[in-house]
Amino acid sequence: MTGFRPAYPLLTERLELRPHRMDDLDDLYAFHSRPEVVRYTPWPVRDRDETRVALEKKLPQGELTESGQWLVLAIELRETKTVIGEVLLKWASETDRQGEIGFALHSAYQGKGLAAEAAREMLRVGFDELGLHRIVAILDDRNTASARLLERLGMRREAHFIDALQFKGEWANEYVYALLEDDWREADAG
């Protein structure tokens, strides 16, 4: 495959998933600046200027040109046109058809099924459009809300690594969840 760009916007019942734009800055800052949102993300709490720099790096991440890259999309609430989070899909390996998903959501919008809705759409894109065979999610084992969300999506916990990495100044344990294409198709058909 020489590259991949979904047909935007990706629409779900309540959400629009799309590449980031510079006018997302205020909405992005509203959740990148919240300690409870970034607790389990690889980035720290950001001020407005740090959020702007991060946003500029996200602008070209609406397409994949080679394996190893991340598709990073804004999660926009269709009703209000507010960006309430981000959802990611990594094209980890073209040869082995492997991927990885991730997500972050403003705390005011958590617990409403919105992250699951966005993640489900990214799984669809990964399996149905990118042709992946297996998609994983890797998370801190203290992130119980995300673990429950992944399980609701049909992902199974495959590994629990103890003191797997230094994360924000301390040793962290990791869960690895995965979903196979066949399991996705079976659940989708049912």
Accessible surface in RSA format (square Angstrom, percent):
REM  Atomic radii and reference values for relative SASA: ProtOr
REM  Chains: A
REM  Algorithm: Lee & Richards
REM  Probe-radius: 1.40
REM  Slices: 20
REM RES _ NUM      All-atoms   Total-Side   Main-Chain    Non-polar    All polar
REM                ABS   REL    ABS   REL    ABS   REL    ABS   REL    ABS   REL
RES MET A   1   110.43  57.2  53.81  35.6  56.61 134.8  68.03  57.8  42.39  56.2
RES THR A   2   136.72  97.2 113.40 115.0  23.32  55.6  88.04 118.2  48.69  73.6
RES GLY A   3    30.52  37.6   0.00   N/A  30.52  37.6  13.67  37.5  16.84  37.7
RES PHE A   4    24.82  12.4  16.75  10.4   8.07  21.0  21.38  13.0   3.44   9.8
RES ARG A   5   135.61  56.9 109.19  55.7  26.43  62.9  41.72  57.0  93.89  56.9
RES PRO A   6     4.09   3.0   0.00   0.0   4.09  14.9   1.19   1.0   2.90  18.0
RES ALA A   7    87.85  80.8  68.40 105.6  19.45  44.2  78.21 110.1   9.64  25.5
RES TYR A   8    50.31  23.5  16.41   9.3  33.90  88.2  16.75  12.6  33.56  41.4
RES PRO A   9    65.51  47.7  53.79  49.0  11.72  42.6  53.79  44.4  11.72  72.8
RES LEU A  10     8.79   4.9   6.64   4.7   2.16   5.4   8.79   6.2   0.00   0.0
RES LEU A  11    92.97  51.8  66.32  47.4  26.65  67.0  66.35  46.6  26.62  71.6
RES THR A  12    21.13  15.0   9.67   9.8  11.46  27.3  20.68  27.8   0.46   0.7
RES GLU A  13   155.55  89.3 120.35  91.0  35.20  83.8  51.96 100.5 103.59  84.6
RES ARG A  14    87.59  36.8  83.01  42.3   4.58  10.9  46.02  62.9  41.57  25.2
RES LEU A  15     0.00   0.0   0.00   0.0   0.00   0.0   0.00   0.0   0.00   0.0
RES GLU A  16    25.60  14.7  25.60  19.4   0.00   0.0   0.00   0.0  25.60  20.9
RES LEU A  17     0.00   0.0   0.00   0.0   0.00   0.0   0.00   0.0   0.00   0.0
RES ARG A  18    10.15   4.3  10.15   5.2   0.00   0.0   8.47  11.6   1.68   1.0
RES PRO A  19    24.26  17.7  22.84  20.8   1.42   5.2  22.97  19.0   1.29   8.0
RES HIS A  20     7.26   4.0   0.00   0.0   7.26  18.6   0.00   0.0   7.26   8.4
RES ARG A  21   115.25  48.4 111.03  56.6   4.21  10.0  59.20  80.9  56.05  34.0
RES MET A  22    80.36  41.6  71.06  47.0   9.30  22.1  70.48  59.9   9.88  13.1
RES ASP A  23   112.08  78.5  77.77  77.4  34.31  81.1  50.25 118.3  61.83  61.7
RES ASP A  24     3.20   2.2   2.87   2.9   0.33   0.8   0.33   0.8   2.87   2.9
RES LEU A  25    23.58  13.1  23.55  16.9   0.03   0.1  23.55  16.5   0.03   0.1
RES ASP A  26    88.98  62.3  81.97  81.6   7.02  16.6  31.90  75.1  57.09  56.9
RES ASP A  27    40.34  28.3  37.66  37.5   2.68   6.3   3.46   8.1  36.88  36.8
RES LEU A  28     0.00   0.0   0.00   0.0   0.00   0.0   0.00   0.0   0.00   0.0
RES TYR A  29    75.01  35.0  75.01  42.7   0.00   0.0  36.76  27.6  38.25  47.2
RES ALA A  30    43.10  39.6  33.05  51.0  10.05  22.9  41.00  57.7   2.09   5.5
RES PHE A  31     0.16   0.1   0.16   0.1   0.00   0.0   0.16   0.1   0.00   0.0
RES HIS A  32     0.00   0.0   0.00   0.0   0.00   0.0   0.00   0.0   0.00   0.0
RES SER A  33    32.16  27.2  20.48  27.3  11.68  26.9   9.21  19.6  22.95  32.2
RES ARG A  34    79.87  33.5  79.32  40.4   0.55   1.3   5.68   7.8  74.19  45.0
RES PRO A  35    87.36  63.7  82.47  75.2   4.89  17.8  83.57  69.0   3.79  23.6
RES GLU A  36    97.84  56.2  72.57  54.9  25.27  60.2  54.44 105.3  43.41  35.4
RES VAL A  37    12.42   8.2   0.80   0.7  11.62  28.0   1.57   1.4  10.85  29.4
RES VAL A  38     3.81   2.5   3.81   3.4   0.00   0.0   3.81   3.3   0.00   0.0
RES ARG A  39   130.72  54.9 120.44  61.4  10.27  24.5  41.72  57.0  89.00  53.9
RES TYR A  40    53.83  25.1  31.86  18.1  21.96  57.2  28.31  21.3  25.51  31.5
RES THR A  41    13.06   9.3  11.75  11.9   1.31   3.1  13.06  17.5   0.00   0.0
RES PRO A  42   118.68  86.5  88.92  81.1  29.76 108.2  90.78  74.9  27.91 173.4
RES TRP A  43    27.38  11.0  26.28  12.7   1.11   2.6  27.38  14.6   0.00   0.0
RES PRO A  44    86.77  63.2  84.49  77.0   2.28   8.3  86.69  71.6   0.07   0.5
RES VAL A  45    69.63  45.8  54.89  49.7  14.74  35.5  54.89  47.7  14.74  40.0
RES ARG A  46    39.19  16.5  37.47  19.1   1.72   4.1   2.16   2.9  37.04  22.4
RES ASP A  47    77.10  54.0  71.15  70.8   5.95  14.1  38.29  90.1  38.82  38.7
RES ARG A  48   112.71  47.3 111.05  56.6   1.66   3.9  54.07  73.9  58.64  35.5
RES ASP A  49    82.10  57.5  76.59  76.2   5.51  13.0  32.44  76.3  49.67  49.5
RES GLU A  50    86.05  49.4  80.81  61.1   5.24  12.5  33.03  63.9  53.02  43.3
RES THR A  51     0.00   0.0   0.00   0.0   0.00   0.0   0.00   0.0   0.00   0.0
RES ARG A  52    79.89  33.5  79.89  40.7   0.00   0.0  30.54  41.7  49.35  29.9
RES VAL A  53    59.31  39.0  58.94  53.4   0.37   0.9  58.94  51.2   0.37   1.0
RES ALA A  54    10.80   9.9   6.10   9.4   4.70  10.7   9.90  13.9   0.91   2.4
RES LEU A  55     0.00   0.0   0.00   0.0   0.00   0.0   0.00   0.0   0.00   0.0
RES GLU A  56    76.22  43.8  65.36  49.4  10.86  25.9  24.30  47.0  51.92  42.4
RES LYS A  57   147.45  71.9 134.86  82.7  12.60  30.0  90.69  81.6  56.76  60.5
RES LYS A  58    21.42  10.5  21.13  13.0   0.29   0.7   3.83   3.4  17.59  18.7
RES LEU A  59    61.59  34.3  46.89  33.5  14.70  37.0  47.18  33.1  14.41  38.8
RES PRO A  60    96.32  70.2  74.10  67.6  22.22  80.8  86.32  71.3  10.00  62.1
RES GLN A  61    54.23  30.3  52.97  38.7   1.26   3.0  13.63  29.0  40.60  30.8
RES GLY A  62     2.33   2.9   0.00   N/A   2.33   2.9   1.40   3.8   0.93   2.1
RES GLU A  63    78.15  44.9  71.65  54.2   6.49  15.5   7.93  15.3  70.21  57.3
RES LEU A  64     0.31   0.2   0.00   0.0   0.31   0.8   0.00   0.0   0.31   0.8
RES THR A  65    75.51  53.7  63.62  64.5  11.89  28.3  53.41  71.7  22.10  33.4
RES GLU A  66   108.52  62.3 105.15  79.5   3.37   8.0  27.75  53.7  80.76  65.9
RES SER A  67    45.49  38.4  29.74  39.7  15.75  36.3   0.17   0.4  45.32  63.5
RES GLY A  68    42.33  52.2   0.00   N/A  42.33  52.2  23.46  64.4  18.87  42.3
RES GLN A  69    61.90  34.6  57.12  41.7   4.78  11.4  27.21  57.9  34.69  26.3
RES TRP A  70    71.08  28.5  67.47  32.7   3.61   8.5  49.30  26.3  21.79  35.3
RES LEU A  71     0.00   0.0   0.00   0.0   0.00   0.0   0.00   0.0   0.00   0.0
RES VAL A  72     5.65   3.7   5.53   5.0   0.12   0.3   5.53   4.8   0.12   0.3
RES LEU A  73     0.00   0.0   0.00   0.0   0.00   0.0   0.00   0.0   0.00   0.0
RES ALA A  74     0.00   0.0   0.00   0.0   0.00   0.0   0.00   0.0   0.00   0.0
RES ILE A  75     0.08   0.0   0.08   0.1   0.00   0.0   0.08   0.1   0.00   0.0
RES GLU A  76     5.84   3.4   5.84   4.4   0.00   0.0   0.00   0.0   5.84   4.8
RES LEU A  77    25.39  14.1  25.39  18.2   0.00   0.0  25.39  17.8   0.00   0.0
RES ARG A  78    92.75  38.9  83.43  42.5   9.32  22.2  15.09  20.6  77.66  47.1
RES GLU A  79   160.56  92.2 122.01  92.3  38.56  91.8  49.58  95.9 110.98  90.6
RES THR A  80    77.48  55.1  50.41  51.1  27.08  64.5  57.25  76.9  20.23  30.6
RES LYS A  81   128.74  62.8 112.92  69.3  15.82  37.7  85.53  77.0  43.21  46.0
RES THR A  82    38.52  27.4  37.14  37.6   1.38   3.3  20.06  26.9  18.46  27.9
RES VAL A  83     4.42   2.9   1.45   1.3   2.97   7.2   1.45   1.3   2.97   8.1
RES ILE A  84     0.47   0.3   0.05   0.0   0.42   1.0   0.47   0.3   0.00   0.0
RES GLY A  85     0.00   0.0   0.00   N/A   0.00   0.0   0.00   0.0   0.00   0.0
RES GLU A  86     1.37   0.8   1.37   1.0   0.00   0.0   0.65   1.3   0.72   0.6
RES VAL A  87     0.08   0.1   0.08   0.1   0.00   0.0   0.08   0.1   0.00   0.0
RES LEU A  88    36.62  20.4  36.62  26.2   0.00   0.0  36.62  25.7   0.00   0.0
RES LEU A  89     0.00   0.0   0.00   0.0   0.00   0.0   0.00   0.0   0.00   0.0
RES LYS A  90    54.46  26.6  54.46  33.4   0.00   0.0   4.66   4.2  49.80  53.0
RES TRP A  91     6.09   2.4   6.09   2.9   0.00   0.0   1.77   0.9   4.31   7.0
RES ALA A  92    43.02  39.6  22.58  34.8  20.45  46.5  22.69  31.9  20.34  53.9
RES SER A  93    25.24  21.3  22.53  30.1   2.70   6.2  18.66  39.7   6.57   9.2
RES GLU A  94    75.80  43.5  66.18  50.1   9.62  22.9  28.56  55.2  47.24  38.6
RES THR A  95   129.06  91.8  97.78  99.1  31.29  74.6  71.80  96.4  57.27  86.6
RES ASP A  96    90.30  63.3  78.28  77.9  12.03  28.4  19.16  45.1  71.14  70.9
RES ARG A  97   101.14  42.5 100.59  51.3   0.55   1.3  43.96  60.1  57.18  34.7
RES GLN A  98    40.38  22.6  40.38  29.5   0.00   0.0  21.37  45.5  19.02  14.4
RES GLY A  99     1.69   2.1   0.00   N/A   1.69   2.1   0.00   0.0   1.69   3.8
RES GLU A 100    30.93  17.8  30.93  23.4   0.00   0.0   0.61   1.2  30.32  24.8
RES ILE A 101     3.67   2.1   0.04   0.0   3.63   8.7   0.04   0.0   3.63   9.8
RES GLY A 102    20.27  25.0   0.00   N/A  20.27  25.0  20.27  55.6   0.00   0.0
RES PHE A 103    40.80  20.4  17.25  10.7  23.55  61.3  17.65  10.7  23.15  66.2
RES ALA A 104     8.13   7.5   2.07   3.2   6.07  13.8   8.11  11.4   0.02   0.1
RES LEU A 105     9.39   5.2   5.84   4.2   3.55   8.9   5.84   4.1   3.55   9.6
RES HIS A 106    23.23  12.7  23.23  16.1   0.00   0.0  11.79  12.2  11.44  13.3
RES SER A 107    31.41  26.5  16.97  22.6  14.44  33.3  14.88  31.7  16.53  23.2
RES ALA A 108    60.04  55.2  34.84  53.8  25.20  57.3  46.93  66.1  13.12  34.8
RES TYR A 109    55.00  25.7  54.97  31.3   0.03   0.1  24.64  18.5  30.36  37.4
RES GLN A 110    86.73  48.5  71.46  52.2  15.27  36.4  25.88  55.1  60.86  46.2
RES GLY A 111    87.79 108.3   0.00   N/A  87.79 108.3  43.07 118.2  44.72 100.2
RES LYS A 112   113.77  55.5  93.90  57.6  19.87  47.3  54.07  48.7  59.70  63.6
RES GLY A 113    35.06  43.2   0.00   N/A  35.06  43.2  24.62  67.6  10.44  23.4
RES LEU A 114     5.29   2.9   4.66   3.3   0.62   1.6   4.66   3.3   0.62   1.7
RES ALA A 115    12.34  11.3  11.50  17.7   0.84   1.9  11.50  16.2   0.84   2.2
RES ALA A 116     8.04   7.4   7.47  11.5   0.57   1.3   7.47  10.5   0.57   1.5
RES GLU A 117    21.43  12.3  19.83  15.0   1.59   3.8  15.03  29.1   6.40   5.2
RES ALA A 118     0.00   0.0   0.00   0.0   0.00   0.0   0.00   0.0   0.00   0.0
RES ALA A 119     0.02   0.0   0.02   0.0   0.00   0.0   0.02   0.0   0.00   0.0
RES ARG A 120   110.61  46.4 110.45  56.3   0.16   0.4  47.13  64.4  63.47  38.5
RES GLU A 121    20.40  11.7  18.14  13.7   2.26   5.4   2.30   4.5  18.10  14.8
RES MET A 122     0.00   0.0   0.00   0.0   0.00   0.0   0.00   0.0   0.00   0.0
RES LEU A 123     0.00   0.0   0.00   0.0   0.00   0.0   0.00   0.0   0.00   0.0
RES ARG A 124    69.86  29.3  69.86  35.6   0.00   0.0  39.62  54.1  30.24  18.3
RES VAL A 125     0.00   0.0   0.00   0.0   0.00   0.0   0.00   0.0   0.00   0.0
RES GLY A 126     0.00   0.0   0.00   N/A   0.00   0.0   0.00   0.0   0.00   0.0
RES PHE A 127     1.78   0.9   0.00   0.0   1.78   4.6   0.00   0.0   1.78   5.1
RES ASP A 128    66.07  46.3  34.22  34.1  31.86  75.3  19.20  45.2  46.87  46.7
RES GLU A 129    66.72  38.3  43.13  32.6  23.58  56.1  27.31  52.8  39.41  32.2
RES LEU A 130     9.88   5.5   0.07   0.0   9.81  24.7   0.72   0.5   9.16  24.7
RES GLY A 131    29.47  36.3   0.00   N/A  29.47  36.3  26.35  72.3   3.13   7.0
RES LEU A 132     1.83   1.0   1.83   1.3   0.00   0.0   1.83   1.3   0.00   0.0
RES HIS A 133    68.65  37.5  68.65  47.7   0.00   0.0  42.70  44.0  25.95  30.2
RES ARG A 134    60.32  25.3  60.30  30.7   0.02   0.1  14.36  19.6  45.96  27.9
RES ILE A 135     0.00   0.0   0.00   0.0   0.00   0.0   0.00   0.0   0.00   0.0
RES VAL A 136    19.40  12.8  19.40  17.6   0.00   0.0  19.40  16.9   0.00   0.0
RES ALA A 137     4.58   4.2   4.58   7.1   0.00   0.0   4.58   6.4   0.00   0.0
RES ILE A 138    77.25  44.0  51.07  38.0  26.18  63.1  51.07  36.8  26.18  71.1
RES LEU A 139    19.17  10.7  11.80   8.4   7.36  18.5  19.17  13.5   0.00   0.0
RES ASP A 140    12.33   8.6   5.49   5.5   6.84  16.2   6.84  16.1   5.49   5.5
RES ASP A 141    24.67  17.3  15.97  15.9   8.71  20.6   2.91   6.9  21.76  21.7
RES ARG A 142    96.44  40.5  80.24  40.9  16.20  38.6  56.76  77.6  39.68  24.0
RES ASN A 143    24.06  16.6  22.59  21.8   1.47   3.5   1.20   2.9  22.86  22.1
RES THR A 144    79.05  56.2  77.07  78.1   1.98   4.7  54.74  73.5  24.31  36.7
RES ALA A 145    61.37  56.4  54.82  84.6   6.55  14.9  55.88  78.7   5.49  14.5
RES SER A 146    18.24  15.4  16.88  22.5   1.36   3.1   4.23   9.0  14.01  19.6
RES ALA A 147     8.87   8.2   8.87  13.7   0.00   0.0   8.87  12.5   0.00   0.0
RES ARG A 148   133.47  56.0 131.96  67.3   1.51   3.6  58.86  80.4  74.61  45.2
RES LEU A 149    13.79   7.7  13.79   9.9   0.00   0.0  13.79   9.7   0.00   0.0
RES LEU A 150     1.92   1.1   1.92   1.4   0.00   0.0   1.92   1.3   0.00   0.0
RES GLU A 151    82.52  47.4  66.76  50.5  15.76  37.5  28.79  55.7  53.73  43.9
RES ARG A 152   153.28  64.4 119.43  60.9  33.85  80.6  75.04 102.6  78.25  47.4
RES LEU A 153    16.29   9.1   0.74   0.5  15.54  39.1   4.53   3.2  11.76  31.6
RES GLY A 154    43.34  53.5   0.00   N/A  43.34  53.5  30.83  84.6  12.51  28.0
RES MET A 155     6.37   3.3   0.00   0.0   6.37  15.2   0.00   0.0   6.37   8.4
RES ARG A 156   103.07  43.3  98.67  50.3   4.39  10.5  58.59  80.1  44.48  27.0
RES ARG A 157   115.23  48.4  86.41  44.0  28.82  68.6  23.22  31.7  92.01  55.8
RES GLU A 158    78.45  45.0  40.27  30.5  38.17  90.9  27.16  52.5  51.28  41.9
RES ALA A 159    26.29  24.2  16.28  25.1  10.00  22.8  25.94  36.5   0.35   0.9
RES HIS A 160    82.50  45.1  57.05  39.7  25.45  65.1  39.01  40.2  43.49  50.6
RES PHE A 161   102.53  51.3 100.27  62.1   2.26   5.9 102.53  62.2   0.00   0.0
RES ILE A 162   115.14  65.5  92.27  68.7  22.87  55.1  92.27  66.4  22.87  62.1
RES ASP A 163    80.31  56.3  67.74  67.4  12.57  29.7  14.73  34.7  65.58  65.4
RES ALA A 164    44.62  41.0   7.66  11.8  36.95  84.1  15.76  22.2  28.86  76.4
RES LEU A 165    64.45  35.9  59.94  42.9   4.51  11.3  64.45  45.3   0.00   0.0
RES GLN A 166   100.10  56.0  76.47  55.9  23.63  56.3  49.66 105.7  50.44  38.3
RES PHE A 167    33.45  16.7  32.20  19.9   1.24   3.2  33.32  20.2   0.12   0.4
RES LYS A 168   100.60  49.1  53.85  33.0  46.75 111.3  68.11  61.3  32.49  34.6
RES GLY A 169    74.30  91.6   0.00   N/A  74.30  91.6  35.13  96.4  39.18  87.7
RES GLU A 170    83.64  48.0  79.20  59.9   4.44  10.6  28.38  54.9  55.26  45.1
RES TRP A 171   146.64  58.8 126.55  61.3  20.09  47.2 101.62  54.2  45.03  73.1
RES ALA A 172     4.50   4.1   1.46   2.3   3.04   6.9   4.50   6.3   0.00   0.0
RES ASN A 173    39.94  27.5  37.78  36.5   2.16   5.2   0.18   0.4  39.76  38.4
RES GLU A 174    37.66  21.6  37.66  28.5   0.00   0.0   3.15   6.1  34.50  28.2
RES TYR A 175    29.79  13.9  29.79  17.0   0.00   0.0   4.38   3.3  25.41  31.3
RES VAL A 176    20.07  13.2  20.07  18.2   0.00   0.0  20.07  17.4   0.00   0.0
RES TYR A 177     0.05   0.0   0.05   0.0   0.00   0.0   0.05   0.0   0.00   0.0
RES ALA A 178     0.05   0.0   0.05   0.1   0.00   0.0   0.05   0.1   0.00   0.0
RES LEU A 179     4.85   2.7   4.82   3.4   0.03   0.1   4.85   3.4   0.00   0.0
RES LEU A 180    52.21  29.1  52.21  37.4   0.00   0.0  52.21  36.7   0.00   0.0
RES GLU A 181    28.08  16.1  28.08  21.2   0.00   0.0   2.90   5.6  25.18  20.6
RES ASP A 182   103.06  72.2  97.67  97.2   5.39  12.8  28.72  67.6  74.34  74.1
RES ASP A 183    47.76  33.5  43.77  43.6   3.99   9.4  13.28  31.2  34.49  34.4
RES TRP A 184    22.72   9.1  22.06  10.7   0.65   1.5  22.48  12.0   0.24   0.4
RES ARG A 185    98.44  41.3  93.21  47.5   5.22  12.4  56.56  77.3  41.87  25.4
RES GLU A 186   134.03  77.0 121.65  92.0  12.38  29.5  45.33  87.7  88.70  72.4
RES ALA A 187    76.54  70.4  49.42  76.3  27.12  61.7  60.49  85.2  16.05  42.5
RES ASP A 188   105.01  73.6  74.27  73.9  30.74  72.7  11.25  26.5  93.75  93.5
RES ALA A 189    94.55  86.9  50.85  78.5  43.70  99.4  63.07  88.8  31.48  83.4
RES GLY A 190    98.86 121.9   0.00   N/A  98.86 121.9  52.13 143.1  46.73 104.7
END  Absolute sums over single chains surface
CHAIN  1 A     9514.7       7516.5       1998.2       4956.1       4558.6
END  Absolute sums over all chains
TOTAL          9514.7       7516.5       1998.2       4956.1       4558.6
